[in-house]
């Protein structure tokens, strides 16, 4: 069993679900259901959040199996951990990650947004590379079991050669809609070369940050020749859904929506696709991480994957502000966005 510690007890760590949920959408639920992970420690400076976690999730774990800490450094110095989940708000990621990277651990599960600038992401990635440990960024919708299965089928030619992918989701470019940015890459590939983006929104944020805009739309060109289209708030389909257009068919699917496949102009019976049953995406993600630690393949949404997704996200903002198409890698790596997701 791999020992896991959580830093930050907000919504994505534990408050989006309870132990009674069949498919919990939170770290605590995924760790609890994964048969290769054991939650042994949590850290949060708020006594109220600690108490809430104890009352809600405590009964779902063995008695006295979880230690509680007021700070990340206290937990990291006191515990022997294999995996650390960083679940604090985006502007705190960089400092907390520096503390985590100084600890003796094997893997990091980092909440999105990975960082508030590309420079922050670069520094965290270099620190992890130097220690030979993976960072996995939580683009949670990626780990819907049916989406992973469809990813395999499409790669094997279900609809011929993928030509374009349309993703739907509005909201903050780095804090929310970036889930769909990853879903576009999931089916288009993680080799983006340029982005033309349109964004909107303004507001007051702490210095030295800039406001995080919402996405209106973007066009993403991939080295493979695939073109991605990210549709923001004006999309005709719900968020976290995609249309994958191939040379011999179309797949329409999403994290919350049903799947429809047309192949050669004919509707495909989903029963023939061997789509798996639903499961907590966090359970799937933690299993991928521990499988890697056991000698398996790198987890999804790690190194090159999250790098590509962040390049697209920051380039969307850069393009929206400057009015120019941004070639990747994005040259402005210091733009600091108050990505507070």
NORHUMO-V366259 format. One record per helix or strand of 3 or more residues. SS is the DSSP state (H for helix, E for strand). FROM is the first residue (numbers start at 1). LEN is the number of residues. Records with the same first field share a line. If there is no record, write none. Layout:
SS: FROM-LEN + FROM-LEN
//
This chain:
E: 2-6 + 37-7 + 67-3 + 83-4 + 107-5 + 134-5 + 162-7 + 192-9 + 214-9 + 227-5 + 241-6 + 249-6 + 260-4
H: 11-5 + 27-7 + 47-14 + 72-7 + 90-12 + 118-14 + 140-4 + 145-11 + 178-11 + 270-4 + 281-13 + 303-20
//
